[in-house]
Amino acid sequence: MNLDTEQLKKKAMEQVIAAEARRKRGIIIRTIALVFKTRWFKIADLKAAISGRDIDDSELYDILDYFEDKGIIRARNELTKNPVEVLDADQEDDEVKLTSKGTDVIQFSIPEPGIDL
């Protein structure tokens, strides 16, 4: 195979991986919006809500981190109400919530090309 063929295969694989990431982000944000709406919720409850959806813990935390970086969700400690980073959040002791920007994204008011809705 020549270099052009290898580059085309690599680009095609990258596109498939990116599409899969967007699809999984869509599953997560739709689940949050439908199940939890704008309430605070535990990551453990989100995990239960998406069980069987082919998203492992590592992917879930990557997606939640992506959402946090985009301002789509925020996380806090349940007891102290102090903000926490989602990657440092304890799935039982900390809570996550869809932000107003997250609501706008799910309602198509703000375009978000990284999420398939």
PyMOL commands that set and color helices and strands:
alter all, ss='L'
color gray80, all
select helices_A, chain A and resi 3-36+43-49+57-70+86-88+100-106
alter helices_A, ss='H'
color red, helices_A
select strands_A, chain A and resi 41-42+73-77+94-98
alter strands_A, ss='S'
color yellow, strands_A
deselect
rebuild
show_as cartoon
